């Protein structure tokens, strides 16, 4: 069995600053572990989607997500918004 290194990506969306989400962090292995740990420490929701992360890690940090990912990223943000609203 081949071991696959963990991957992680972090997105940020601030409608006052930009019209599309930006990739704020991405990496594999220890970098991915650090991204996940920082998200947990900051109570940032974590969504596991290996296919999406694979695509996001091909972007540069601070790069806008490409149009072909708008729908799936919008679904992720909608899920987070809905979950956050239920927890309050």
Secondary structure, 3 states (H helix, E strand, C coil): CCCCCCEEEEEECCCCCCCCCEEEEEEECHHHHHHHHHHHHCCCCCCCCHHHHHHHCCCCCCCECCHHHHHHHHHHHHHHHHHHHHHC
